[in-house]
Amino acid sequence: MPMDKCLALVGCGKAGLSLALALKSAGWEVAGCLSRTPESTERGAQWLASKVLGSLGHIPQEATLVLGIPEAAFADVDRQIASEDPHLKGRVILHLSGSLPSRALEICRLRGASVGSFHPIMTLPDPLTGARGLRSATFAIEGRPAAVQVMRAMAQTLSGKFFTLSPRGKTLYHAAAVVASNHILTLLADSQDLLVKAGVAPSAAHEAFQALAAGTVENFYAAGAVAAITGPVERGDGRTVKNHLQALKRWPKELERYRIMAMGALDLARLKHPDRQGAYDALAKLLAEWQSR
Ligand SMILES: NC(=O)c1ccc[n+]([C@@H]2O[C@H](COP(=O)([O-])OP(=O)(O)OC[C@H]3O[C@@H](n4cnc5c(N)ncnc54)[C@H](OP(=O)(O)O)[C@@H]3O)[C@@H](O)[C@H]2O)c1
């Protein structure tokens, strides 16, 4: 069982170097690294003060193989490792992608490797910042039992925060992460944009709702969405919601996003106030009437 706390890195980019650096400074051994180009391999070896692996055939038997490669390279690298690694059977091989399951390394798996996906839920812009961030990151873990054991040990070494996913849940997990980051950003951008349309100076509009947005996020994490929901939808205030829809009608995209989000708020409000279903039914009707106007 490769619990030697020893890894080899293939793909010396932002994520791979961040992880290898963080683990190395916490006592793991980095047996060597290899990347696409000699320049990138050399740079990786310098960051990690480790050996350059001559080829995929030179990965030490006891090392966990960490793949810090882009998603587009998975098929090629999977095939290459399967044909060149003499110690493939029993080897733990981990990739760092949030969107792909461990099955993305299917050829290696079929030839006896224990594959896993180890996704740090953290942005890793460069090795130093990334290594620091990983000490407080949460990790999403999915894969074969031996790989899961190694990933748990890695997460324990770094932050102690992790959860495991089934292979079938991996894509949905990634969609959830996109909602929590990209979609929240889209809504904040909408909000800022509408504020400017309302006549607020762009410089002021950027900061105007900072405390409101931060407070909402804080309330969500403290008490959950149902407890945190407030506002005209929650109050069943159809007149105000109708005024909003009318004010937004010159901007069809923003109007549609407002309408869809209001329907989501309505679902939460229904859970919070089971006694207000009449008012909420009227709101649902109003929102449906404004679809694609
Ligand atoms: N960066 C993040 O914030 C972050 C966070 C979580 C997860 N991830 C995941 O980490 C993985 C890598 O992302 P990244 O941001 O680190 O990308 P990146 O900075 O572009 O690094 C990718 C590295 O892979 C190397 N590479 C490309 N094709 C290869 C091949 N065929 N064989 C060996 N090495 C190869 C590249 O080498 P060259 O430099 O020579 O092209 C580069 O060093 C992705 O799965 C990504 O989803 C990234």
The ligand as an ORCA input file, in Angstrom:
! r2SCAN-3c Opt
* xyz 0 1
  N      -5.374     26.359    -11.158
  C      -6.450     26.182    -10.392
  O      -6.951     27.125     -9.766
  C      -7.037     24.806    -10.219
  C      -7.808     24.542     -9.061
  C      -8.330     23.270     -8.874
  C      -8.108     22.289     -9.839
  N      -7.374     22.578    -10.965
  C      -7.174     21.492    -11.956
  O      -5.785     21.221    -12.075
  C      -5.498     20.756    -13.392
  C      -4.389     21.595    -13.992
  O      -4.811     22.949    -14.072
  P      -3.763     24.158    -13.962
  O      -4.572     25.376    -13.653
  O      -2.639     23.794    -13.062
  O      -3.258     24.244    -15.478
  P      -1.843     24.764    -16.000
  O      -1.278     25.805    -15.093
  O      -2.042     25.111    -17.444
  O      -0.895     23.501    -15.896
  C      -1.032     22.370    -16.682
  C       0.323     21.705    -16.762
  O       0.177     20.456    -17.440
  C       1.245     20.322    -18.360
  N       0.818     19.442    -19.441
  C      -0.026     19.694    -20.460
  N      -0.139     18.601    -21.245
  C       0.665     17.658    -20.691
  C       1.017     16.338    -21.070
  N       0.492     15.766    -22.155
  N       1.916     15.677    -20.295
  C       2.454     16.246    -19.202
  N       2.156     17.504    -18.805
  C       1.286     18.187    -19.546
  C       1.535     21.742    -18.839
  O       2.844     21.799    -19.333
  P       3.346     23.051    -20.237
  O       3.485     24.177    -19.286
  O       4.624     22.566    -20.780
  O       2.266     23.254    -21.264
  C       1.360     22.529    -17.554
  O       2.555     22.555    -16.811
  C      -6.805     20.854    -14.189
  O      -7.431     19.591    -14.152
  C      -7.608     21.856    -13.377
  O      -9.013     21.707    -13.539
  C      -6.832     23.812    -11.167
*
